[in-house]
């Protein structure tokens, strides 16, 4: 696992004390607010803003013209088409406006382009088809701001209102109205709206004109798209997401309720994390693997039985997406390893026929594992379609711009981008980017950072702190989950969890007893950290509720041993361990977890836990024990009776730890 850099924020005691007095918050909450750049005034708005605090939608440039046109079309009952996008932001924006106009009795339908065949945004063939069908007005959501040429080709034959939230290009499309808070001359104060957020402001404006009241329906749909699009959860985004999360519990949309049910979240307090990691991926799978229209059907249906049928389909599609992702990730990961030093500074991998719908997810997973700028390509008919993810401090869009003479097209921003390239130029792209990274990045840049809000003594962690910091929820971009650090704690026990034993629980001693710290997908910790070790831990906080008992639980972001862990391997010690392992295995096959548990329990007293576990590594290298998996994917060890004399010098691990005491 990559070693990380801890950066503990220094804070501002004077400002923190001011917030304690002005806002009535605890010192920990005040510190978190200051760390996020809030003062007394902005902190008041952040903590206590409500739906009544939302900005006037008519201050959005283009809103007055757009609403006037829409009202005219509605009055004449002419056909309206909502033209969306296949990601969750586009799906929810399409669903929101379709439901809204249906509520008004409009002649409305929707259109979502197919990801593989049509790609993102407006395409002329689709618009021509809609015009042929007699469409009077096309309202775009989450797209259209970059489609100047396409809009020009249909101008005069169909009315068009563009609603979008992406950065505006130099040429704004000459539509009947363009509503985008990021376009030049727009005075709207909040520049962080998602695509569904802009669509919601359009619905607000029309409803305000019709009723004189704020539109407050479908906030759960708005919250779903806003969180999924990873826009900053501050300002209006925070307000609508808070309201939407409450609606998901109290009176959810029929489709969202079905999603919650199939995800096993019924009865739970839904959080932004549940949206980002559980609900949104199921909707996203439709656009990545099949067609996003099915996801829109889920959110607009009024039939609970139909909603459950669709969620079952989406669940199956999501499983298919996960299988595709796992398969491609494993191939991509192996490619990185095989490239050796070619992948020292940047990862560029690709495969023929890799599904383009999952390469972005694969790129993100490779960044998590290797912490290098990463580009994953799907190659088809001699053209590579690439998805890029970056690391902190490296602008991947500028890197592509440096190589634009090799590319067919590219776009994106600092953290994520996309491009296409002639497959014959991929190797040259890798070489050029390697040189670019050598100049742009230092060795330190390749060490991931853990940003820590403040340190806490392990004995001070309780449920009350979790209740206090809950005032900052929902968490997301611009308001990240608070991360704390315990600088010294003693390990009481280490346990692997889950059916496949992929997750690790580290139990820490406290003055009150103990506290659980959970590390997802870190089975390696079971072989590295042992009872009695002293550690430091970076973590977020959650409540653990079990049989009516509520306790604090640490969610590990990083964990490190304090001091050196001495490992010494000797020939005599390995002979002793050989007998122990042989007795445990009994010539058969058992799970790695069972084997390792027994080794920790039964190893000779003259050896420590770390040395005993390292002996297993020696036995693997010598072929005494072999690794595989059972039918369920559980990692297994199998005893292998090796004939003849074993030569320990063939074990790199033995050579490393037999000469001197070293730290792993």
MARMARLUM-256996 format. One record per residue (C-alpha): residue in three letters; x, y, z. Coordinates in steps of 0.1 Angstrom, whole numbers, padded with zeros to 4 digits, always signed. Each point is the difference from the previous one (the first is absolute). Layout:
ALAXYZ/...
***
This chain:
UNK+0000+0000+0000/UNK+0013+0035-0009/UNK+0013+0020+0030/UNK-0019+0032+0003/UNK+0008+0036+0011/UNK-0020+0013+0030/UNK-0008+0037-0001/UNK-0016+0012+0032/UNK-0017+0034-0005/UNK+0013+0027+0023/UNK-0033+0016+0007/UNK-0006+0036+0014/UNK-0007+0001+0037/UNK-0013+0036+0000/UNK-0024-0007-0029/UNK-0011-0033+0016/UNK-0008+0017+0033/UNK-0020+0026-0019/UNK-0022-0026-0016/UNK-0005-0018+0033/UNK-0015+0033+0014/UNK-0018+0012-0032/UNK-0015-0033-0011/UNK-0003-0019+0032/UNK+0019-0030-0014/UNK+0025-0023+0018/UNK+0038+0007-0004/UNK+0004-0031-0023/UNK-0028+0013-0023/UNK+0015+0035+0001/UNK+0033-0014-0011/UNK-0016-0020-0028/UNK-0018+0031-0013/UNK+0032+0021+0001/UNK+0019-0027-0018/UNK-0027+0002-0028/UNK+0004+0038-0003/UNK-0032+0011+0019/UNK-0003+0031+0022/UNK-0029+0010+0022/UNK-0022+0013-0028/UNK+0007-0028-0026/UNK+0000-0026+0028/UNK-0035+0012+0011/UNK-0012-0004-0036/UNK+0017-0034-0004/UNK-0014-0015+0032/UNK-0035+0015+0000/UNK-0009+0007-0036/UNK-0034-0012-0011/UNK-0022-0003-0032/UNK-0011+0035+0007/UNK+0036+0011-0004/UNK+0001-0011-0037/UNK+0010+0027-0025/UNK-0025+0016-0024/UNK+0001-0023-0032/UNK-0007+0031-0022/UNK+0034+0013+0008/UNK+0014-0027-0023/UNK+0009+0014-0033/UNK-0025-0012-0027/UNK-0026-0011+0025/UNK-0025+0028-0008/UNK+0002-0008-0038/UNK-0002-0037+0006/UNK-0030+0001+0023/UNK-0019+0023-0024/UNK+0006-0024-0029/UNK-0010-0031+0021/UNK-0031+0017+0012/UNK-0010+0007-0036/UNK+0006-0036-0010/UNK-0019-0013+0030/UNK-0030+0022-0008/UNK-0001-0013-0036/UNK+0005-0036+0012/UNK+0028-0006-0025/UNK+0024-0029+0003/UNK+0030+0004+0024/UNK+0030-0023+0001/UNK+0024-0001+0030/UNK+0034-0008-0015/UNK+0023-0015+0027/UNK+0032-0019+0006/UNK+0008-0035+0010/UNK+0017+0006+0034/UNK-0019+0004+0032/UNK+0000+0038-0001/UNK-0016-0002-0035/UNK-0024-0028+0010/UNK-0013+0018+0030/UNK-0002+0034-0018/UNK-0020-0017-0028/UNK-0023-0017+0025/UNK-0005+0031+0020/UNK-0012+0021-0029/UNK-0020-0028-0015/UNK-0019-0004+0033/UNK-0003+0038+0004/UNK-0015+0006-0035/UNK-0022-0030+0003/UNK-0014+0015+0032/UNK-0008+0031-0020/UNK-0019-0021-0026/UNK+0026+0006-0027/UNK+0005-0020-0032/UNK+0035-0011+0011/UNK+0024-0029-0007/UNK+0037-0006+0004/UNK+0030-0011-0019/UNK+0033-0014+0014/UNK+0028-0007-0025/UNK+0016-0035+0000/UNK+0035+0001+0015/UNK+0019-0021-0024/UNK-0017+0009-0033/UNK-0008+0037+0005/UNK+0023+0012+0028/UNK-0004+0029+0023/UNK-0022+0031-0008/UNK-0020+0011-0029/UNK+0003-0018-0033/UNK-0014+0012-0033/UNK-0016-0033-0010/UNK-0020-0002+0032/UNK-0012+0036-0004/UNK-0010-0006-0036/UNK-0021-0030+0012/UNK-0017+0021+0027/UNK-0008+0028-0025/UNK-0015-0026-0024/UNK-0023-0012+0028/UNK-0013+0036+0003/UNK+0018+0011+0032/UNK-0006+0037+0006/UNK+0024+0005+0029/UNK+0031-0019+0011/UNK+0013+0007+0036/UNK+0034-0013+0006/UNK+0012-0011+0035/UNK+0036-0005+0010/UNK+0012+0006-0035/UNK-0001+0024-0030/UNK+0022+0028+0010/UNK+0028-0012-0023/UNK-0023-0007-0030/UNK+0002+0033-0019/UNK+0003-0016-0035/UNK-0028-0025+0006/UNK-0024+0026+0013/UNK+0007+0022-0031/UNK-0009-0029-0023/UNK-0035-0004+0015/UNK-0007+0037+0008/UNK-0033+0012-0014/UNK-0014-0035-0002/UNK-0005-0007+0037/UNK+0001+0021+0032/UNK+0027-0008+0024/UNK+0007+0008+0037/UNK+0034-0011+0012/UNK+0005-0007+0037/UNK+0035-0011+0010/UNK+0026+0004+0027/UNK+0033-0008-0018/UNK+0026+0027-0007/UNK-0011+0023-0028/UNK+0021+0001-0032/UNK+0008+0032-0019/UNK-0030-0004-0023/UNK-0033-0004+0018/UNK-0026-0018-0020/UNK-0025+0023-0017/UNK-0030-0017+0016/UNK-0033+0017+0010/UNK+0013+0000+0035/UNK+0032-0013+0017/UNK-0002-0005+0038/UNK+0034-0007+0015/UNK+0014+0017+0030/UNK+0035-0003-0014/UNK-0006+0019-0032/UNK+0014+0036-0003/UNK-0022+0027+0013/UNK-0020-0023+0023/UNK-0004+0017+0034/UNK-0013-0031+0019/UNK+0020-0001+0032/UNK+0003-0038+0004/UNK+0023-0015-0027/UNK-0001-0035+0013/UNK-0033-0014-0013/UNK-0001-0034-0016/UNK-0020-0007-0032/UNK-0030-0011+0020/UNK+0005+0031+0022/UNK-0004+0023-0030/UNK-0030-0020-0012/UNK-0015+0004+0035/UNK+0004+0037-0002/UNK-0019+0000-0033/UNK-0028-0019+0016/UNK+0001+0025+0029/UNK-0003+0030-0023/UNK-0029-0014-0019/UNK-0018-0011+0032/UNK+0007+0034+0016/UNK-0017+0018-0030/UNK-0030-0024+0001/UNK-0006-0002+0038/UNK+0021+0026+0017/UNK+0016-0027+0021/UNK+0033-0020+0001/UNK+0000-0033-0018/UNK+0008-0027+0026/UNK-0008-0032-0017/UNK+0025-0027-0012/UNK+0028+0012+0023/UNK+0011-0036+0005/UNK+0006-0002-0037/UNK+0020+0033+0001/UNK+0020-0013+0029/UNK+0008-0033-0018/UNK+0014+0018-0030/UNK+0018+0027+0019/UNK+0019-0024+0022/UNK+0008-0023-0029/UNK+0015+0028-0021/UNK+0025+0008+0028/UNK-0007+0037+0000/UNK+0009+0020+0032/UNK-0026-0007+0027/UNK-0001+0036+0012/UNK-0025+0028-0006/UNK-0031-0010-0019/UNK+0013-0035-0007/UNK+0003-0007+0038/UNK-0036+0013+0006/UNK-0017-0021-0027/UNK+0020-0031+0009/UNK-0009+0003+0036/UNK-0037+0004-0009/UNK+0003-0028-0026/UNK+0016-0024+0025/UNK-0029+0007+0025/UNK-0025-0007-0028/UNK+0017-0034-0008/UNK-0008-0010+0036/UNK-0034+0016+0005/UNK-0017-0003-0035/UNK+0024-0012-0027/UNK-0006-0001-0037/UNK-0014-0034-0009/UNK+0030-0009-0021/UNK+0025+0013+0026/UNK-0018-0020+0026/UNK+0004-0031-0021/UNK+0037+0007-0004/UNK+0003+0004+0038/UNK-0017-0033+0005/UNK+0021-0020-0025/UNK+0031+0016+0016/UNK-0010-0013+0034/UNK-0003+0036+0015/UNK-0037-0001+0010/UNK-0005+0015+0034/UNK+0035+0016+0001/UNK+0008+0037+0001/UNK+0011+0006-0036/UNK+0032+0020-0004/UNK+0019+0016-0028/UNK+0023-0029+0003/UNK-0028-0024-0007/UNK-0009+0019-0031/UNK+0036+0002-0013/UNK+0010-0036+0007/UNK-0032-0020-0001/UNK-0030+0017-0018/UNK+0017+0020-0027/UNK+0021-0029-0013/UNK-0031-0020-0007/UNK-0014+0028-0021/UNK+0033+0007-0017/UNK+0004-0037-0010/UNK-0029+0005-0024/UNK+0018+0027-0019/UNK+0033-0018+0001/UNK-0011-0035-0011/UNK-0034+0002-0015/UNK-0022+0031-0005/UNK-0007+0028+0025/UNK-0036+0003-0011/UNK-0009-0029+0023/UNK+0013+0020+0030/UNK-0022+0030-0010/UNK-0030-0024-0002/UNK+0008-0010+0036/UNK-0001+0036+0013/UNK-0031+0011-0019/UNK-0022-0031+0006/UNK-0030+0002+0023/UNK-0003-0038+0002/UNK+0018-0016+0029/UNK+0000-0035-0016/UNK+0015+0013-0032/UNK+0026+0019+0021/UNK+0011-0033+0017/UNK+0002-0017-0034/UNK+0023+0027-0013/UNK+0022+0001+0031/UNK+0005-0038-0004/UNK+0011+0007-0036/UNK+0023+0028+0012/UNK+0014-0023+0027/UNK+0008-0026-0025/UNK+0016+0026-0023/UNK+0020+0014+0029/UNK+0013-0035+0007/UNK+0009-0003-0036/UNK+0018+0033+0002/UNK+0019-0011+0031/UNK+0011-0032-0018/UNK+0012+0019-0030/UNK+0018+0025+0022/UNK+0017-0028+0020/UNK+0011-0018-0031/UNK+0013+0030-0017/UNK+0016+0013+0032/UNK+0019-0033+0004/UNK+0013+0001-0035/UNK+0009+0037+0003/UNK+0018-0006+0033/UNK+0020-0029-0014/UNK+0009+0023-0029/UNK+0014+0026+0024/UNK+0021-0026+0017/UNK+0013-0014-0033/UNK+0010+0035-0012/UNK+0025+0003+0029/UNK+0019+0033-0002/UNK-0022+0012-0029/UNK-0027+0006+0026/UNK+0022+0017+0026/UNK-0014+0035-0006/UNK-0033-0004-0018/UNK-0023-0030-0007/UNK-0012-0004-0036/UNK-0017-0033-0006/UNK-0026-0012-0026/UNK-0016-0030-0014/UNK-0018-0011-0031/UNK-0038+0000+0006/UNK+0002+0012+0036/UNK-0034+0014+0008/UNK+0001+0038-0002/UNK-0027+0003+0026/UNK+0023-0012+0029/UNK+0035+0012-0010/UNK-0005+0032+0021/UNK-0007-0021+0031/UNK+0030-0022-0007/UNK+0022+0030-0003/UNK-0012+0012+0034/UNK+0008-0034+0015/UNK+0035+0000-0014/UNK+0006+0035+0014/UNK-0011-0013+0034/UNK+0024-0029-0002/UNK+0031+0015-0017/UNK-0006+0038+0006/UNK+0012+0011-0034/UNK-0018+0020-0028/UNK-0019-0027-0019/UNK-0014-0004-0035/UNK-0021-0031-0009/UNK-0009-0005-0037/UNK-0026-0021-0017/UNK+0012-0008-0035/UNK-0025-0007-0028/UNK+0006+0000-0038/UNK+0035+0015+0004/UNK-0012+0029+0023/UNK+0007+0003+0037/UNK-0026+0017+0021/UNK+0017+0011+0033/UNK-0012+0010+0034/UNK+0025+0018+0023/UNK+0001+0005+0038/UNK+0027+0020+0018/UNK+0018+0004+0033/UNK+0001+0032+0021/UNK+0021+0027-0015/UNK+0000-0014-0036/UNK-0022+0015-0027/UNK-0009-0028-0023/UNK-0018+0023-0025/UNK+0033+0020-0004/UNK+0019-0033-0005/UNK-0024-0009-0029/UNK+0004+0035-0014/UNK+0038-0006+0000/UNK-0006-0030-0023/UNK-0030+0014-0020/UNK+0018-0006-0033/UNK-0003-0038+0007/UNK-0036+0002+0009/UNK-0032-0001-0021/UNK-0018+0019+0027/UNK+0001+0007+0037/UNK-0018+0018+0028/UNK-0005+0002+0037/UNK+0016+0017+0030/UNK+0029-0003+0024/UNK-0012-0031+0019/UNK-0017-0020-0028/UNK-0001+0001-0038/UNK-0007-0020-0031/UNK+0016-0004-0034/UNK+0002-0020-0031/UNK+0031-0010-0019/UNK+0011-0022-0030/UNK+0011-0032+0017/UNK+0033+0001-0019/UNK+0010+0030+0021/UNK-0007-0013+0035/UNK+0036-0011+0006/UNK+0012+0035-0011/UNK-0026+0016+0023/UNK+0013-0020+0029/UNK+0036+0010-0007/UNK-0008+0036-0004/UNK-0021+0002+0032/UNK+0028-0018+0019/UNK+0023+0028-0009/UNK-0026+0026+0009/UNK-0006-0015+0034/UNK+0038-0002+0007/UNK+0000+0038-0004/UNK-0033+0008+0018/UNK+0001-0023+0030/UNK+0024-0006+0029/UNK+0005-0032+0019/UNK-0021+0014+0028/UNK-0029+0007-0024/UNK-0004-0038-0004/UNK-0007-0004+0038/UNK-0038+0003+0007/UNK-0011+0025+0025/UNK-0023-0006+0029/UNK-0015+0034+0011/UNK-0008-0001+0037/UNK-0022+0025+0017/UNK+0013-0004+0035/UNK+0014-0026+0024/UNK-0020-0017+0027/UNK+0012-0021+0029/UNK-0015-0035-0003/UNK-0016+0003+0035/UNK-0020+0031-0011/UNK-0018-0017-0029/UNK-0037-0005+0008/UNK-0035+0001-0015/UNK-0005+0036+0011/UNK+0028+0012-0024/UNK-0017-0018-0029/UNK-0033+0016+0009/UNK+0017+0034+0001/UNK+0018-0002-0034/UNK-0032-0013-0016/UNK-0010+0037-0003/UNK+0024+0001-0030/UNK-0018-0027-0020/UNK-0006-0007-0028/UNK+0037-0005-0010/UNK+0014+0002-0034/UNK+0022+0021-0023/UNK+0006+0034+0017/UNK-0010-0014+0033/UNK+0019-0032+0004/UNK-0006-0026+0028/UNK+0021+0012+0030/UNK+0032-0020+0005/UNK+0015-0003+0034/UNK+0032-0016+0013/UNK+0010-0020+0031/UNK+0037+0005+0003/UNK+0006-0030+0024/UNK-0022-0030+0009/UNK+0007-0036+0010/UNK-0015-0028-0021/UNK-0021-0025+0020/UNK-0008-0023-0029/UNK-0002-0003-0038/UNK-0028-0019-0017/UNK-0009-0006-0037/UNK-0037+0006-0009/UNK-0024-0009-0028/UNK-0008-0032-0018/UNK+0033+0003-0020/UNK+0020+0014+0029/UNK+0009+0031-0020/UNK-0006+0026+0027/UNK+0019+0005+0032/UNK-0011+0011+0035/UNK+0027+0014+0022/UNK-0011+0002+0037/UNK+0017+0027+0019/UNK+0003+0002+0038/UNK-0016+0030+0018/UNK-0003+0011+0036/UNK-0037-0011-0003/UNK+0007-0033-0016/UNK+0005-0002-0037/UNK-0011+0016-0033/UNK-0003-0016-0034/UNK+0018+0014-0031/UNK-0010-0014-0034/UNK+0021-0001-0031/UNK-0018-0010-0032/UNK+0019-0022-0025/UNK+0031-0001+0022/UNK+0005-0037+0008/UNK+0037+0007+0000/UNK-0002+0016+0034/UNK-0007-0033+0016/UNK+0036-0010-0010/UNK+0016+0033+0010/UNK-0016+0012+0032/UNK-0003-0021+0032/UNK-0014+0001+0035/UNK+0023+0022+0022/UNK+0013+0021-0029/UNK-0002+0038+0003/UNK-0015+0018-0030/UNK-0012+0033-0013/UNK-0033+0002-0018/UNK-0016+0025-0024/UNK-0038-0006-0001/UNK-0035+0013-0005/UNK-0027-0007+0026/UNK-0032-0020-0002/UNK-0025-0014+0024/UNK-0002-0038+0004/UNK-0034-0011+0011/UNK-0003-0037+0011/UNK-0029-0015+0020/UNK-0010+0034+0014/UNK+0035+0010+0010/UNK+0016+0030-0017/UNK+0037+0005+0000/UNK+0026+0021-0020/UNK+0018-0018-0028/UNK+0031+0012-0018/UNK+0001-0003-0038/UNK+0037-0003-0008/UNK+0015+0023-0026/UNK+0035-0010+0008/UNK+0018-0019+0028/UNK+0037-0002+0008/UNK+0021-0018+0026/UNK+0019+0021+0025/UNK+0036-0011+0003/UNK+0017-0029-0017/UNK-0015-0035-0002/UNK+0030-0024+0003/UNK-0001-0030-0024/UNK+0028-0026+0002/UNK-0001-0033-0019/UNK+0024-0028+0009/UNK+0004-0035-0013/UNK-0009-0015+0033/UNK-0030+0022+0004/UNK-0013-0010-0035/UNK+0004-0037+0009/UNK-0022+0006+0031/UNK-0025+0020-0021/UNK+0000-0028-0027/UNK-0013-0025+0026/UNK-0026+0025+0013/UNK-0014+0007-0035/UNK+0001-0036-0010/UNK-0020-0010+0030/UNK-0025+0028-0006/UNK-0004-0009-0037/UNK-0001-0038+0006/UNK+0010-0005-0036/UNK-0032+0016-0013/UNK-0016+0034-0009/UNK-0014+0027+0022/UNK-0007+0037-0002/UNK+0029+0024+0002/UNK-0018+0017+0030/UNK-0003-0033+0019/UNK+0037-0008-0007/UNK+0012+0035+0010/UNK-0022+0000+0032/UNK+0014-0033+0011/UNK+0036+0011-0008/UNK-0005+0030+0022/UNK-0014-0021+0028/UNK+0024-0030-0002/UNK+0034+0014-0012/UNK+0030-0007+0023/UNK+0004+0023+0030/UNK+0035+0010-0011/UNK-0015+0017-0032/UNK-0021+0031-0002/UNK-0032+0003-0021/UNK+0017+0018-0028/UNK+0027-0025-0004/UNK-0025-0029+0001/UNK-0021+0016-0028/UNK+0031+0007-0021/UNK+0009-0037+0003/UNK-0032-0007-0019/UNK+0013+0022-0028/UNK+0032-0021-0001/UNK-0020-0032-0002/UNK-0020+0014-0030/UNK+0033+0009-0018/UNK+0013-0035+0006/UNK-0032-0016-0013/UNK-0009-0016+0034/UNK-0033+0017+0000/UNK-0019+0010-0031/UNK-0026+0028-0003/UNK-0034-0003-0018/UNK-0037+0008+0005/UNK-0030-0022+0007/UNK-0032+0002-0021/UNK-0012+0030+0019/UNK+0032+0020-0005/UNK+0013-0005+0035/UNK+0039+0000+0001/UNK+0013-0034+0009/UNK+0033-0017+0009/UNK+0008-0035-0011/UNK+0028-0021+0015/UNK+0025-0013-0026/UNK+0023-0028+0010/UNK+0033+0010-0017/UNK+0024-0028-0007/UNK+0037+0003+0006/UNK+0020+0025+0020/UNK-0012+0036+0001/UNK+0025+0028-0006/UNK-0009+0031+0020/UNK+0022+0022-0022/UNK-0026-0002-0027/UNK-0023+0020+0023/UNK+0004+0038-0005/UNK-0019+0005+0033/UNK+0024-0022+0019/UNK+0030+0017-0015/UNK-0015+0034+0010/UNK-0008-0008+0036/UNK+0026-0025+0010/UNK+0030+0024-0002/UNK-0011+0028+0023/UNK-0030+0013+0019/UNK-0018+0023-0024/UNK-0034+0018-0001/UNK-0023-0012-0028/
***
